[in-house]
Amino acid sequence: MSKAKITLLIIFGATLLLLLVKFFSILSIPENKNIVRIERAYPTMGSSYPKTKPAQLFVGKPVTQKFVASRNNLTQINIAFEDFPTFQKDEIVLTLRDENCQPIHSHTFGRVSFWHDTIYTRFNFPPIPDSKEKTYCLQAELRTDEPRKKDLPKIMTFRSENDSFFNSGEKGGKDFNRQSLLFKSAYSEGGAWSNMNSLVERMSQHKPSFFKGVSLEIIIILSFLFIIFLVTLFVLIL
């Protein structure tokens, strides 16, 4: 085998390993309840419920909502923006705070961070082991060196009788009762393998009928090995 082919196989193996590491590092389990609430709120997600007005972000004026974690190991918030930042110097700071709104974790997203295919922006942080039934504040704030009154990003919202959020950018600050920002809390199962098992359990509920009775783990492993075989074969016949 030539050095070029060996180099290609090494590059493929290293890339595959990096992808697996990245996959397991962000793998978490979304809360089912929030998904149901979102599907009920948005016609584009399988429902006829009307949308509510999106939450406008104003420069330096955070939007805040409290929520209660349903499980331990809270590790991710997926939040939906309707209009992404379009200006080069725009930044959105997402902060997770405790029930007294003291900061716990924070991350700054630039314009490029919002160029993705899904409606959700992932806010990842280390798992919080004892998060179950504790109250947290989710806060979003726009920062920019290009102040303006239009073309500002917005957060999608939906109708929710038991929720509310506060927009400090509205005149005098305003509480939006019976509405919620559109976000999903996600939890770790305590380790990469546990997260994978939970993912497999959920995926198993939606297997095609001709795969019934076949372990999803076996299907995934065989598919993975088949891809490796095809790539190796392709390199060898070059």
N, C-alpha and C positions, 0 to 999 in steps of 0.2 A: 504494500500500500504506500502510495506517495506521501510526501510530507504535507502537500496541499490538502489531501483528503483527510489526513490525521488532524490537521489544523481546523478544518471545517467541522469535524466531529467534536473536537474539543470546544469550539465556539458554540456549537449547538447544545452540548451538554451543560456548559456554563450558563448559557441563556435560559435553558430549561430550569436549572437549579435556582437561578435568580427569580424566575417567575413563580416557582413554587414557594420560595421564601416570602415573596411579596404577597402571594395569595393567602398564606396562612397568617401573615402578620395583620391583615385587614379583615380576616374572616370573623364575623360575629353574627348573632342571631337576632333579627329584627323582632320587635314585639308584635304578635299577631293582632292584638286589640287595635293598635294604631293603624295597621294596614286596613282593617275592616272599616274604621272610621274614615279613612281617606277615600276608600272606594265608594262609600256612601255619599261623600261630599262632592266628588268631581265626575261630571258626565263623561269626560274622556276616559275615565277609569272604570266604566261599567255601571253608571248610575245616572238617574235623571234629576238628582238634587241640584239646586242652583248654586253657583259659585258665590262667594262673598268677596268684597273688594279687597285686593291685595294690600299688604302693609307697606306703605311707602317708607323707604329709608332716607333720612335726612343727614347731612354731613355732621358728624360729631354728636348725633342725637340717637342713642340706642333704643332698640325695640326689645322688650323683655317679656318673657312668659315663664311662669312657674309650672312644674310638672312633678309627679311622683313616680319614682322608679318602681317598677313592678317586680324586679328581681335583683339579685346581687350581681356584681361584676359588670356594672354599666361601663361601656367602653367606646360607644360611638353614638353620635347624633347625625342623622341624615336630614338635611333641611332643603326645602324646595324654593328656589328663586325663580320668579317669573321673568324678570329682566336682569340679565347678568351685567356686571360692570363693563362698560364699553370704552372707557377712557383709560389711557395708559397708566395714569397715576392713581387709579382707583384701588382701594383696598377695603375688604370687609373683614372685620375682626369678630370672630365667634368666640364667646367665652362661656364656660360652664361655671356657675357659682353655686354655693351652698344655699340653704334656706334663708340665711341672713344676707344673701347676695354678695358674699365675700368670694373673690375669684379662686377657682381650683385649677382649671386648665384653660388655656387660650391658644388660638391659632389664627394667623393672618393669611387671608386668601387674596392673591393678586388677580389681575384680569385674566391671565393665562390659565389660572387654576380653575376657572369656570368654563373653559372650553371642553365640554364633554357631551356625551350622547344622552345621558339620563337627566331627569329633572332634579335629581338629588345631588347635593354637595356633601361629601363625607367629612365630618369633624371627628377625627380619631384622637383618643387619649388612652393612657394606661388604665386597665380595669380598676374599678372602685369596688373592693371586695364586699363591703357592707352597705351597698347602696339600696337594698330592698326596703321599700316603704318610706324612703327618705325623700324630702322635697328638695328640688334643685331649680335654679334659675338658668334659662337659656337666654343669652343676650347677643344681639347682632348690632354692629355699629359700622357705619360707612365712614371711611377716612379718605381724603383726597386733597391734592394740591391744586385741583381745578374746580373751585366752588361754582355751583350753578343751581338753577331752580327746576330744571327739567332734565330728561334723560337719566333719571336716577333709578337705581335698582330697586326691586320690590320683592317681598317675600309672599308666596302664595298662602292663602288662608282658607279655612272652611268653617261651616257652622257647627258648633259644639256647645250644647246646653250647659255643660259643667266647667267650661274653660273660659279664660279671658287672657288678653295680653295688653301691655301698656306701651304706647308709642310716644316717647318724649319729644319727638319732632313735630307732632301735631300741635296746633296752637294751644298753649297752656298745658300741654301734655294730656293725653286722652286714653282712658280705659276702653277697650273694645270687649264688651261683655258678650257671652254666648258665642264667642269666636275663638279659633285657635290658629296659631301659625301651623303651616303644613310641615311637620317633621316626624321622624320615626326614631325612637330610642332603640338601641341595639345592645346586646349583652354577650359577654364571653361565657363559655361553659367552664372556664377555669384552665384551659389548655388547648393547644392546637388540635390534638387528636379528639378531644371531647367536642370541640366546635365542629370538626369534620363529621363526627358521628351524628350530631344534631342535624347538620345539613343533609346528610344522607337520609335520615328519618323523614325529613320534610319532603325531600325529592321523591322518596319511595311512594308517597301518597299520590303522586301524579304520573306514575309509570304507565306507558302504553300497555294495553291489555295483553299483547303478545310477549311482554317482558314479565308478566305476573309469575310469581314463583321463582324468579331469578334474582339473586342478591344484587342490589345496586352496587355494592362495593366491588363485586366481581366484574360487572359491566364497566365500571370506571377504570379498574386496573387493566382489563383487557384492551380498552380503548387507548389508554395511555401507552401500553406496550406496542400496540399496533402503529401508533404514530411514530414511536421511536424506530420501529422496524422499517416503516416507509422512508423516513428521513435517512436512515443508515443505508438502505438499498439505493436510494437516489444518489447519495454521495459515492457509493462504490461503483456505480455504472457511469459516473461522469467521465 
